[in-house]
Amino acid sequence: MIPTDQGEPQQVPAPILASNMERDTATRRLQAAFAEHRLTDDEFDQRIRRALTARTTAELDGLTADLPAAAPALAVPTARESKPGRFAVALKSSISRAGRWTVPPRFFSVVYKGSGLLDLREAELSSAVTTITAVSYKSRTEIVLPPGVRLEIGGTGVSAAGEARPAVIDPDAPVVRVRGAAYKGSIDVRTGQRASGSGQSGRGQSG
């Protein structure tokens, strides 16, 4: 209750609880802002985590208040113009990237109460240094690397199996940096032998 100029109390509107669709909309706006270099890496990580755990629409509005309004969807580029997708988001569902796929220099994975698999064994790394930022909220994200890759990890909740860090590695080997943020979940990195066949990318939203 807030007193007015006339001394009469004014009813404070109750907060509106956020839906999964509204959280998804907020994460997409944050992804777009990050792709446009409006947000730094740390700002993007912090806001994504807060968006996934937001309870009310007011919390979501606060995360995007300093960003421009969502722009209309752009025309889909042709196959010749298309670039590797940089984002994969799963809300109470799963992400799977496996088989032959192109990994951009910077890739972002967000999993909320679901599961994630990023299998790079048959993937094409488009850069000598690949940075994967993974956010895992009450979820497990697994990242599988091909043999001969140099691994660098950072963040919270990221663990690497022993074979993911070989004692001897070519100094010119490609580098994969995994930056993670896990809340009541995990981000596991391991090395696996190259698969005999190729697969297709699976479910999840990408951009």
Secondary structure as the mmCIF struct_conf table of DSSP 4:
data_model
#
loop_
_struct_conf.conf_type_id
_struct_conf.id
_struct_conf.beg_label_comp_id
_struct_conf.beg_label_asym_id
_struct_conf.beg_label_seq_id
_struct_conf.end_label_comp_id
_struct_conf.end_label_asym_id
_struct_conf.end_label_seq_id
STRN STRN1 ILE A 2 PRO A 3
TURN_TY1_P TURN_TY1_P1 ASP A 5 GLN A 6
BEND BEND1 GLY A 7 GLY A 7
STRN STRN2 PRO A 9 GLN A 10
HELX_LH_PP_P HELX_LH_PP_P1 GLN A 11 ILE A 16
STRN STRN3 LEU A 17 LEU A 17
HELX_LH_PP_P HELX_LH_PP_P2 ALA A 18 SER A 19
HELX_RH_AL_P HELX_RH_AL_P1 ASN A 20 ALA A 35
TURN_TY1_P TURN_TY1_P2 GLU A 36 HIS A 37
BEND BEND2 ARG A 38 LEU A 39
HELX_RH_AL_P HELX_RH_AL_P2 ASP A 41 THR A 53
STRN STRN4 THR A 56 THR A 56
HELX_RH_AL_P HELX_RH_AL_P3 THR A 57 THR A 64
TURN_TY1_P TURN_TY1_P3 ALA A 65 ASP A 66
BEND BEND3 LEU A 67 LEU A 67
HELX_LH_PP_P HELX_LH_PP_P3 PRO A 68 THR A 78
TURN_TY1_P TURN_TY1_P4 ALA A 79 GLU A 81
STRN STRN5 PHE A 87 LEU A 91
BEND BEND4 LYS A 92 SER A 93
STRN STRN6 SER A 94 ARG A 97
BEND BEND5 GLY A 99 ARG A 100
STRN STRN7 THR A 102 VAL A 103
HELX_LH_PP_P HELX_LH_PP_P4 PRO A 104 PRO A 104
BEND BEND6 PRO A 105 PRO A 105
STRN STRN8 ARG A 106 TYR A 112
BEND BEND7 LYS A 113 GLY A 114
STRN STRN9 SER A 115 ASP A 119
TURN_TY1_P TURN_TY1_P5 ARG A 121 GLU A 122
HELX_LH_PP_P HELX_LH_PP_P5 ALA A 123 ALA A 123
STRN STRN10 GLU A 124 LEU A 125
BEND BEND8 SER A 126 ALA A 128
STRN STRN11 VAL A 129 TYR A 137
BEND BEND9 LYS A 138 SER A 139
STRN STRN12 ARG A 140 LEU A 145
HELX_LH_PP_P HELX_LH_PP_P6 PRO A 146 PRO A 146
TURN_TY1_P TURN_TY1_P6 PRO A 147 GLY A 148
STRN STRN13 ARG A 150 THR A 156
BEND BEND10 GLY A 157 GLY A 157
STRN STRN14 VAL A 158 ALA A 160
HELX_RH_3T_P HELX_RH_3T_P1 GLY A 162 ALA A 164
BEND BEND11 ARG A 165 ARG A 165
BEND BEND12 ALA A 167 VAL A 168
TURN_TY1_P TURN_TY1_P7 PRO A 171 ASP A 172
BEND BEND13 ALA A 173 ALA A 173
STRN STRN15 VAL A 175 TYR A 183
BEND BEND14 LYS A 184 GLY A 185
STRN STRN16 SER A 186 THR A 191
HELX_LH_PP_P HELX_LH_PP_P7 GLN A 193 ALA A 195
BEND BEND15 SER A 196 GLY A 197
BEND BEND16 ARG A 203 GLY A 204
STRN STRN17 GLN A 205 SER A 206
#
